[in-house]
């Protein structure tokens, strides 16, 4: 009798484990990457453990997504394009530890991208670098820096361009203010900005991530657009974290950790390359060096003193972006 009960209990436990699922709350432009990545992870997990798993995805503007998790959306995993949109899980709800970035290599950012310019075919406005964006008659499409990590990176890339050329804060502020005068619409997220530029035909140039440009050209045709690489841009790191309070409540910590680790595996890094995301693992980065344009990239730490300081100075209510844009 006891033996039968024990076997039944083991079968039930195995079935419950096999039915595990994860929710990955991510930002706008990772849909296609995670479609492939999740399928690969599910296959790898089943081969290694014999168990099936379901990976659910949620996408949107990065800051809006992060706030949803703080407000109760039970994400096992959060994958963003900047650290501050994960930091708030600690700051506002203590869902993760303060030092979450120390738990995985490269500051818990297994991939990276950068801000580039997408222009109409043959570049009719002759846009070559940041200075061309502030010329009269140039319409720029950028997602809202208040709601989108993509938008924040574009804003900071422009600001950093001035600083890297030797300009002070006043010159950088003036430059970015002139740039945003040429922005006809601010979409909530990066994918919305892409729709505005590509499908609605608004604007002469779209500021967006390098990996989003590759996707646009693949989906809509390489003969429709050109990509311009500016002389200076920003390293856009893509951090990930498991959400401790959620995985402990749902008993998915081991599965969630394996999912994070898979980002650093050879297979995970190769999938990043397939989707035009820059790999961080040295061996894979060296292998694919020719696949990515060598650029003068600065980090947020280097120019702005880190994301916490940049967020407070530029994007908090009443910060420099509000001063520039509202004016």
Secondary structure, DSSP 8 states (H G I E B T S, - for coil): -HHHHHHHHHHHHHHHHHT-EEEEEE-GGGHHHHHHHHHHHHHHHHHHHS---EEEEE-S-HHHHHHHHHTT---SEEE-SSTHHHHHHHHTT--S-TTGGGGSHHHHEEEEEEEEEEEETT-TT---SGGGGGSTT--EEEE-TTT-HHHHHHHHHHHHHHHHTT--HHHHHHHHHHHHHTEEEEESSHHHHHHHHHTS---SEEEEEHHHHHHHHHHH-TTSEEEE--SEEEEEEEEEEE-HHHHHHHT-HHHHHHHHHHTTSHHHHHHHHHTT-EE-SHHHHHHTGGGS---EEE-HHHHHSSHHHHIIIIISTTSHHHHHHH-
